[in-house]
Each structure stands twice: as C-alpha cells, then as structure tokens.
Amino acid sequence: MKHNPTESDELRRAITEGEVDAFVVGNESNRRVLLLATAYQRYRQLVERMAQGAVTVTAQGSILYVNQRFADMLGIPLAQLYTAPLEAYVGMGDRARLSSFLMLSTRNSQLELALSRRDGEQLPVRLSLATYADGYATLLVTDLRPMQWPSLTVDALDSIRDSLEKLNHGAPGKDAAAREALDRISEEINGLARMIDEMLDVEGRPEAR
Amino acid sequence: MTTTERWDLRLYTAGQSPKSLAALSNLKRICDEHLPGRYSIEVIDLMKNPRLAKDDEIVAIPTLVRKLPEPLRRIIGDLSNEERALVGLQLRPHKGEAA
C-alpha cells in the first residue's frame, strides 16, 4: 500500500470511529468490495436485481442512490443522477406533490405521478416509500404503463404457428421434415423461455439439467 | 485558494451502504455551503466496478478524493465530522497553521 503515514493514520481513525463500512480487497487482477454488513449485501443484491426502480433521497430531495432500473426509466446515465434533485425528473405539475410526499409520508405511503424522461416522454409511475431512516427516504418506483409484450415475442409465436402448420400439412412419411419442424419449435420455445426469464429479471438460477 | 477556482471531487462509494449515503449527503451539504456553484462531484460505485479502486488507490469506503485544486487529497470516512472534513479538504486551516 502506497499510502503515506498521514493517510495510514487517517485510515486507522476512520475505521476505529466507524466511518467506513466497506473495504477494497484482492489483487490487481481480482479486486472486489467487502461489505462489513452481510445483511446489507443481500439487501443490495435484491435492490439491484428487482424490476422496480429504487431511489434514495435526502429530506431535501437530493438523490443519494439509484439502481440501474431507475436510471433506465429516465433514460439518463446512472452517474449523472447522484446529488441531483429528484424533482428535476418529475413533471412541473407534480413537483409540489412530490415535495409534500417526501416531507409527510410514512412507510408504505404511495404517490402516483409522471417522471420526465430525457427523451421528453412522460412516464407514469407509482412511488412507494419503502424505508425512512437517518433522514433518508428510499422510494420504490413502479412503471404503470400496461405490460407490453416485445414484438420479438409475437414474431416468435408466429414462427411456432408456421412450424406447426408445416408439421400438420407435411406429407406422411417425411420424417426429416417433421424432425426439422419439431427442432424449430423446440428452439423457439427455448428462446421464449429465455426472454421471459430476462423480463422477470431472473438471475443466478441453476441451469436446467 | 481563490474564490473562483473549480473543485473537482470524486467520492468512492459502495452502492447504498449507510456510510456511502451519509458521505454523499454530508459532502453535498459541505459543498453547497462552502463552494456554492463551483464544484462537481463524481460518484464512483465500486460495487459496480471494483477495478476503478486502482485509479486512486482506494482501500476503504467511503473515500473522498479532491482532484482539483491540486494537490490531490484523500479523505476517508463518511464526512460526519464537518470540521475534520473542512480541514481535510483544506477549506479551513489545520489548528496551529496560519490562515
């Protein structure tokens, strides 16, 4: 470690006074962050993987943390959101309601409003106050647009239908054509299953045997 | 220090860890009070990319790095002690030093 004696003293002081809660461990090729509270680590994995947006703000509404899903909802790079006022991403007409919500809400309170995306589109969402601790509020953000099946899924279903028709109308005894059609159906179904997994944000699931 | 120079600050965090949230909140408050309109804060979440710790030799989180004005300064911790943070950033002289 190249830290000079003064910085080593500073590190020792910060640790003994409980001002740090994570350390960078490992070597050049394999660095990782070791969190002191494992319970927090599990919570964080949930926040990062869930399909809802999550944003933590101060009582004044400055953003301290967002997950990737929330950044995607706004169409804004995650790094640009830190310290920005949350109200900057809310429609003008909803700002006063947001301010009241942050000041007066209790756990599980909800507010529906529109987020202003970078592309100018308004995104209807529901904010739910998940936690309020140490002066910070963590909000869960649910996209209220009706569920849209990706056009890719529709294409895949059309493709399955074509394959089934081929199978039904194929001349009897044409085994090779039937096998080909069945393989195609199997491929399409696997593709659909993968897509659904991605949509549900299922990660780390053991592979099917 | 002149009153017009830009301050570029980089805060290394570990996602939404309590100390990371506290550090960012404290840093924003200190900057708004002492460096209004002439600072930028770059937040680097090492949970997302731990390799970035190498750039500034980060070992503990949160750590604040003052990139500008030079010289580079590093402050470890959640910046909850404002007096110490101001001294660390050289926004306030250390006790015993001339102002």
Interface residues (C-beta under 8 A of the other chain):
Chain A: M1 K2 H3 E7 E10 L11 R13 A14 I15 E17 E19 V20 D21 A22 F23 V24 G26 E28 R31 R32 V33 L35 A37 Y40 R44 V47 E48 T56 T58 S62 L64 Y65 A79 Y82 T83 D134 G135 Y136 T138
Chain B: A14 G15 Q16 S17 P18 K19 S20 L21 A22 L24 S25 K28 I41 E42 V43 L46 M47 P50 R51 A53 K54 E57 I58 V59 A60 I61 P62 R74 I75 I76 G77 D78 S80 G88
